[in-house]
Amino acid sequence: MPQQPTLDFGTDPHKLHRRDAPETSVAAAHRVNTVTDESRVYGIIHDSGDYGATLREISDRLCKQMNQVSGRVTSLLAKKIIKTTGRQRKRCRVYVVTG
């Protein structure tokens, strides 16, 4: 039986900016609270069950723009905490919790 991934929320700020990024971008990366943001994104996807949630639906629920949420979705995908279903709604991928 596959093991449930650890819910390890948060991303190292150094992964949020390019190496040659200006100081303002580096400072902004250090201000992002990825623990809270990833936890909120996960909660929305988890609460959606098998129906799942799209980036558009997540951003609407959080009252944020899609580009403000997409990095947290990418982080959760990389950690294998969420996965895509292969389905789409309104041209957006549907995400569900793994396990």
N, C-alpha and C positions, 0 to 999 in steps of 0.2 A: 504494500500500500504506500503511495507517495506521501512523503512527509510535508506537513503544512509549513510554508515558508515563515520565517521569523518576521514579525511586524517591526522592522527596523526603519522607523521613519526618520527622515533627515538626510540631507546631502551635503557633503563637504563644500564649502563656499568656493574652493579652488576649482571645482568642477563646473561652476556656474559662469565662468568667464574665460575668455581666451588668454593665452600666455602674453600676447602683446596688447592686451586691452588697456585702454586709458585708465588712469587712477579712479576716475568717477565710476567706471563700470566695476572695477574691483571693489570699491567701497559699497556700491549698490548690492553686489553679490553677497557681501558680508552682512547686509541688513535684512536679507530675505529670511523669514522664519520658515525654513523648509520642513521642520518637524510638524508644526501646526498645519501648514498647507497640505503636506502629504497625508496627514491624518484626516483632514477634512475631505480631501478627494477620495481617499479610501472609504471613508464612512458613507459617502454618497453612492459609490459603486457597490459597496456591501449591502446597503439598504435597498438597492435596486434588484437584488437577487438574480435569478436567471434571466430576467428581462434585460439587465445590464444598464449601462449609462454611456452616453456619447460625450465627447469633449464639449459639444455645444450645450448639452443638458447639464453637465457639471458646472460649466462656466455660468450658465443662467442661475443655477441654484446658489452659487457663491457670489453672484453679482459682480463678476469679474469678466474681463475680456478673455477670449480663448487663448491668446498668446501669453496671458498671465498664468494660465492653468496648465498649458501643454507640457511645460518642463516637469511639473510634478507628476503628470501621467507618465511621461517618459521615464522618470526615476523609478516609479512603482513597477513599470514594465521590466526595466533592467534588473530589479531586485526579485522579479518573478512573484510579486505579491498580487498583481493583476495580470490578465491576459486578454487578448482580443478574441472575439467569438467567430470572426469571419463574416459576421452580418454587418449591415449598415442601416442607418436611419438618417434620412435627409443628407445623404452623402458623407456621413461621419461614421467612423468605426465604432462598434459597440464593445465595451469593456466589461468584464466580470471579474470577481475575486477568484483566484486560483484555489484549488483544493476542494 
